[in-house]
Amino acid sequence: MQTVQQVTVARQRAEEPEASAGKETKIAVVIPTMNEPAVGKVIGEARQSLKGYALEVVVVDKSVDDTPEKATEAGARVIAQERSGYGDAYVLGFGHVPPDTKVVVTIDGDYTYDPREISLLIDPILRGDADLVLGNRFAHMDRGAMALRNRFGNRVITGTINLLFGLRLKDSQTGFRALRAGALRQLELESDGMPFASEMIIDAHRKGLHIAEVPVSYRRRIGQAKMKAYRDGSLIIGLVLLMAQRYNPLTIFLPIGLLTMLGGIVLWAIVIQEWLSTGTINRLASVAGGTLLFLTGVQIIIFGVLTSIIISVRSGR
């Protein structure tokens, strides 16, 4: 299992940029918005946090209120989103990041994250210790900032990703992230919805990029929540399983194969118990069914192993 670096940082460092960085270091902050009354506050505090860097704020907007005007007044470059979706907004925003950018930061426009903590995320990248840094919201979460349903869903999704891909993440669904620009260009991101966040982590892990987590604050949102918990949660789990099947198939085929074999063994056990009790075997269907299930399970595991070998050879690992 690959250990995800858990970076412990002094919270007061979030108030000042790294002393060794200067105006030649360009940071881009990408913010997807849809009717966000606090967007001006987010942009203003992001600028204050990164005043020691060359900064570009890109807002990808699909609002029907005055959000784009507020973002423009705060100094952001606003890009209108014609399509829909969380992932689509970020892919569009990444496409408008200046080519000389060193680090790309993602943050929501609802003020749930503290923009003054951006430097906590970018410091490991600027030091060369990480390619992708995730802000762990569970480290400093305000009471009531996340519904119990969403907490449970996050744990399930994060646990699934950890199990299938050998990671040790604490918060896979955080929207507060920093990426080395060169690493971002290596990623192949296809999802246009909420599964985008998981896809980024899985693809980064698959490409051997170094992932780290830092503790960040999380508070009640300003404005209406956009995520549909049950719909988006099921889509995220579906994408995680699909990517596991595509890139690490043994993690899917092995448990299925073992469960199938176990079903065969259970049928055999029933037959053996009958034989020990009566000295005869009348459940011939159970014998045949148990044998079929056991052999099918073996074949499923062999198929998973062979598929994993083929994928490893094709990817050069």
Secondary structure, DSSP 8 states (H G I E B T S, - for coil): ----EE----GGGGGS--TT--TTSEEEEEEEESS-TTHHHHHHHHHHHTTTSEEEEEEEE--SSSHHHHHHHTT-EEEE--S--HHHHHHHHHHTS-TT-SEEEE--SSS-S-GGGHHHHHHHHHTTS-SEEEEEEEEEE-TTSS-HHHHHHHHHHHHHHHHHHT---S-TT-S-EEEEHHHHTT------STTHHHHHHHHHHHTT--EEEEEEEE---SS-----HHHHHHHHHHHHHHHHHHH-THHHHHHHHHHHHHHHHHHHHHHHHHHHHHS----HHHHHHHHHHHHHHHHHHHHHHHHHHHHHHHHT-
